[in-house]
Amino acid sequence: MLNPMTSNATSKKILAIEDDPEVLHLYESFFQKKGYQVLTANGGREAMAILQTNPDTKLILLDLNMPGMSGEEWMAWYLQQGKGVPVVVASGKGDILTITKGKNFTAALTKPFHMEELQELVEVLLAEDWTDQVSLDETMH
């Protein structure tokens, strides 16, 4: 589902992939209020079609545990497409860092989380120099 925003919104286009309609609506309403254009998909197959018709998507929010095509299966397809858009995976599974380690996700959050945490992560990942910021953070720890 496409929700048009201001002309600047294309630089802030997010695809949210989530099978829980309440969580999907929360992502959509929260980020729209922050000035983002939000595309929503309730599963992996729908997300594939949306992403192919919206190649200017800047960030993907991905639920790991979805019926049908899982987040991990979707990510395997996504990597085959050769895209470089950051992917934030969210999951209610307890040990998300172990689950996502080495799987090419850009970032991971364990549900439940505060939307402000997600917003801060999204802002960092949408910054022009986000890879430099992440590299700098890693050298400081």
C-alpha positions as a Markdown table, in Angstrom:
| # | Residue | x | y | z |
|---|---|---|---|---|
| 1 | Met | 0.0 | 0.0 | 0.0 |
| 2 | Leu | 1.4 | 3.4 | -1.0 |
| 3 | Asn | 0.8 | 6.5 | 1.0 |
| 4 | Pro | 1.9 | 9.6 | -0.8 |
| 5 | Met | 3.7 | 12.3 | 1.2 |
| 6 | Thr | 5.6 | 15.5 | 0.3 |
| 7 | Ser | 8.0 | 15.6 | -2.6 |
| 8 | Asn | 10.9 | 15.2 | -0.1 |
| 9 | Ala | 9.4 | 11.9 | 1.0 |
| 10 | Thr | 10.9 | 9.9 | -1.8 |
| 11 | Ser | 14.3 | 10.4 | -0.2 |
| 12 | Lys | 12.7 | 9.0 | 3.0 |
| 13 | Lys | 10.8 | 6.0 | 1.6 |
| 14 | Ile | 10.5 | 3.0 | 3.9 |
| 15 | Leu | 9.1 | -0.5 | 3.2 |
| 16 | Ala | 7.7 | -2.1 | 6.3 |
| 17 | Ile | 7.2 | -5.9 | 6.0 |
| 18 | Glu | 5.1 | -7.2 | 8.9 |
| 19 | Asp | 2.4 | -9.9 | 9.2 |
| 20 | Asp | 0.8 | -8.3 | 12.4 |
| 21 | Pro | -1.6 | -5.6 | 11.1 |
| 22 | Glu | -1.4 | -3.7 | 14.4 |
| 23 | Val | 2.4 | -3.5 | 14.3 |
| 24 | Leu | 2.3 | -2.6 | 10.6 |
| 25 | His | -0.2 | 0.2 | 11.3 |
| 26 | Leu | 2.0 | 1.5 | 14.1 |
| 27 | Tyr | 5.0 | 1.6 | 11.8 |
| 28 | Glu | 3.0 | 3.4 | 9.1 |
| 29 | Ser | 1.4 | 6.0 | 11.3 |
| 30 | Phe | 4.5 | 6.7 | 13.4 |
| 31 | Phe | 6.8 | 7.2 | 10.4 |
| 32 | Gln | 4.3 | 9.1 | 8.4 |
| 33 | Lys | 4.0 | 11.6 | 11.2 |
| 34 | Lys | 7.8 | 12.0 | 11.1 |
| 35 | Gly | 7.6 | 12.8 | 7.3 |
| 36 | Tyr | 8.5 | 9.4 | 5.8 |
| 37 | Gln | 6.7 | 7.8 | 3.0 |
| 38 | Val | 5.7 | 4.3 | 4.2 |
| 39 | Leu | 5.1 | 1.4 | 1.9 |
| 40 | Thr | 3.5 | -1.6 | 3.7 |
| 41 | Ala | 3.4 | -5.3 | 3.0 |
| 42 | Asn | 1.8 | -8.0 | 5.2 |
| 43 | Gly | 4.2 | -10.7 | 3.9 |
| 44 | Gly | 7.3 | -11.5 | 1.9 |
| 45 | Arg | 5.7 | -12.1 | -1.5 |
| 46 | Glu | 3.8 | -8.8 | -1.3 |
| 47 | Ala | 7.0 | -7.0 | -0.3 |
| 48 | Met | 8.8 | -8.5 | -3.3 |
| 49 | Ala | 6.3 | -6.9 | -5.7 |
| 50 | Ile | 6.3 | -3.6 | -3.9 |
| 51 | Leu | 10.1 | -3.3 | -3.8 |
| 52 | Gln | 10.3 | -4.1 | -7.5 |
| 53 | Thr | 7.8 | -1.3 | -8.4 |
| 54 | Asn | 9.5 | 1.1 | -5.9 |
| 55 | Pro | 13.3 | 0.8 | -6.5 |
| 56 | Asp | 13.8 | 4.1 | -4.8 |
| 57 | Thr | 13.0 | 2.6 | -1.4 |
| 58 | Lys | 15.7 | 3.8 | 1.1 |
| 59 | Leu | 15.2 | 1.4 | 4.1 |
| 60 | Ile | 13.4 | -1.9 | 4.9 |
| 61 | Leu | 11.9 | -2.9 | 8.2 |
| 62 | Leu | 11.5 | -6.7 | 8.2 |
| 63 | Asp | 9.7 | -9.0 | 10.6 |
| 64 | Leu | 11.7 | -12.1 | 10.9 |
| 65 | Asn | 8.8 | -14.5 | 11.8 |
| 66 | Met | 6.1 | -14.4 | 9.2 |
| 67 | Pro | 3.9 | -17.2 | 7.9 |
| 68 | Gly | 4.6 | -18.3 | 4.3 |
| 69 | Met | 7.9 | -16.7 | 3.4 |
| 70 | Ser | 10.0 | -16.0 | 6.5 |
| 71 | Gly | 12.1 | -12.9 | 6.9 |
| 72 | Glu | 15.2 | -15.0 | 6.4 |
| 73 | Glu | 13.8 | -16.4 | 3.1 |
| 74 | Trp | 12.9 | -12.9 | 2.0 |
| 75 | Met | 16.4 | -11.7 | 2.9 |
| 76 | Ala | 17.9 | -14.5 | 0.8 |
| 77 | Trp | 15.8 | -13.3 | -2.2 |
| 78 | Tyr | 16.7 | -9.7 | -1.5 |
| 79 | Leu | 20.4 | -10.3 | -1.4 |
| 80 | Gln | 20.1 | -12.1 | -4.8 |
| 81 | Gln | 18.7 | -8.8 | -6.2 |
| 82 | Gly | 22.0 | -7.1 | -5.4 |
| 83 | Lys | 20.4 | -4.2 | -3.5 |
| 84 | Gly | 22.3 | -2.2 | -1.0 |
| 85 | Val | 19.4 | -0.7 | 1.0 |
| 86 | Pro | 19.7 | -1.1 | 4.8 |
| 87 | Val | 17.5 | -3.8 | 6.3 |
| 88 | Val | 16.4 | -3.6 | 10.0 |
| 89 | Val | 15.1 | -6.9 | 11.2 |
| 90 | Ala | 12.7 | -7.0 | 14.2 |
| 91 | Ser | 11.8 | -10.2 | 16.0 |
| 92 | Gly | 10.2 | -11.4 | 19.2 |
| 93 | Lys | 12.6 | -14.2 | 19.4 |
| 94 | Gly | 14.8 | -13.8 | 22.4 |
| 95 | Asp | 18.3 | -14.2 | 21.0 |
| 96 | Ile | 18.0 | -12.1 | 17.9 |
| 97 | Leu | 21.7 | -11.3 | 17.6 |
| 98 | Thr | 22.5 | -15.0 | 17.4 |
| 99 | Ile | 19.7 | -15.5 | 14.9 |
| 100 | Thr | 20.8 | -12.7 | 12.6 |
| 101 | Lys | 24.6 | -12.9 | 13.0 |
| 102 | Gly | 26.3 | -13.3 | 9.7 |
| 103 | Lys | 23.0 | -13.0 | 7.7 |
| 104 | Asn | 23.6 | -9.6 | 6.1 |
| 105 | Phe | 21.0 | -7.7 | 8.1 |
| 106 | Thr | 22.0 | -4.1 | 8.7 |
| 107 | Ala | 20.6 | -4.0 | 12.2 |
| 108 | Ala | 18.4 | -6.0 | 14.5 |
| 109 | Leu | 15.9 | -5.1 | 17.3 |
| 110 | Thr | 14.1 | -7.4 | 19.7 |
| 111 | Lys | 10.4 | -6.9 | 20.1 |
| 112 | Pro | 9.0 | -5.2 | 22.0 |
| 113 | Phe | 11.0 | -2.0 | 21.5 |
| 114 | His | 10.3 | 1.7 | 21.8 |
| 115 | Met | 9.4 | 3.4 | 18.5 |
| 116 | Glu | 11.9 | 6.2 | 19.4 |
| 117 | Glu | 14.7 | 3.5 | 19.4 |
| 118 | Leu | 13.6 | 2.4 | 15.9 |
| 119 | Gln | 13.4 | 6.1 | 14.7 |
| 120 | Glu | 16.9 | 6.8 | 15.9 |
| 121 | Leu | 18.2 | 3.7 | 14.1 |
| 122 | Val | 16.3 | 4.7 | 10.9 |
| 123 | Glu | 17.7 | 8.2 | 11.0 |
| 124 | Val | 21.3 | 6.9 | 11.3 |
| 125 | Leu | 20.8 | 4.4 | 8.5 |
| 126 | Leu | 19.2 | 7.0 | 6.2 |
| 127 | Ala | 22.0 | 9.5 | 6.7 |
| 128 | Glu | 24.3 | 9.9 | 3.7 |
| 129 | Asp | 27.3 | 8.7 | 5.7 |
| 130 | Trp | 25.7 | 6.0 | 7.7 |
| 131 | Thr | 28.4 | 3.4 | 6.9 |
| 132 | Asp | 31.1 | 5.9 | 8.2 |
| 133 | Gln | 29.0 | 6.4 | 11.4 |
| 134 | Val | 28.7 | 2.7 | 12.0 |
| 135 | Ser | 32.5 | 2.1 | 11.3 |
| 136 | Leu | 33.4 | 5.0 | 13.7 |
| 137 | Asp | 31.1 | 3.6 | 16.4 |
| 138 | Glu | 32.8 | 0.1 | 16.1 |
| 139 | Thr | 36.3 | 1.5 | 16.4 |
| 140 | Met | 35.2 | 3.4 | 19.6 |
| 141 | His | 34.1 | 0.2 | 21.3 |
